[in-house]
């Protein structure tokens, strides 16, 4: 188990990490999501021992390792740029950590060869051991970097944007492969990414960082369906977020009033997920228990399994609606065609002036 206790790191007096406390469980895949500059890589470097915190502690299995150098922490670190040795073969790159680590280096050539071959098989690189790193693809380099890290049998493996340099198809395949590899070895993975789909798809739990602070930690389906702050909702890139003012049971968006979920008060932000909204032609009223907002059609984007519709409110600003083709056929609209976006009030999430989620009495009763 890895414990972070009040970690803080300053650069020129500006906090990059602020009072982060987190427990990482054994044998789990933890993803860290946040925008650029949120402190994701800094947090990994503090865990790895590549940076020293200005405050706080790092504990591994109950032992304080805050002052322990990086090479004594039994950690693996997979960097975004792979950091492979270009003058070495694939096999020699993977074997490097075994041969030259400070603690218990492996000197028996047969044992090195056996462990390297086993790891290359696990990551799907059998037969490429003799290739130079300049002779393999970007996806293969990513696997070599992972194999070089995992062959030393670390207790925790830190991955800093490991899929960032891959194309979309390879990124999708490696999403599955990384989970398979982690499960086969039983090693805890801590995976940093700025890609919300990647964080949601890969993590057993996910952490959302913002301006150096942890603002939510939970299972991906909970983070996606019940974001605790308006900032989390925006980072997920899956919500239409409207800012305005609540008056009684209504929420003002420009000249329009949207009904609020029963029992919610003091809302300053009103959010509805792209995939829970629907489109009707023309400007009409909402069915009972629904909210409606007039708009006009701008364009649509075909994404294979879904279509995303982009609509403009009459007060300005874009509303997105996501239609999954497994549930409904696509619909064609003309440019500037008037439409009404509507959604069930049960799918609305509201936040207060501090950006914290407001729970309705029904939601609170359901959580009890």
Secondary structure, DSSP 8 states (H G I E B T S, - for coil): -EEEEEEEEEETTEEEEEEEEEEE-TT-EEEEE--TTSSHHHHHHHHHTSS--SEEEEEETTEE-TTS-GGGS-EEEE-TT----TTSBHHHHHHHHHHH-SSS----HHHHHHHHHHHHHHTT-TT-TTSBGGGS-HHHHHHHHHHHHHTT--SEEEEESTTTTS-HHHHHHHHHHHHHHHHHHT-EEEEEES-HHHHHHH-SEEEEEETTEEEEEE-HHHHHHS-SBHHHHHHTT-EEEEE-EEETTEEEETTEEEE--TT--S-SEEEEEGGG-EEEESS----TTEEEEEEEEEEEEE-SSEEEEEEEETTS-EEEEEEETTTS------TT-EEEEEEEGGGEEEE-TTSBEE--HHHHHHH-
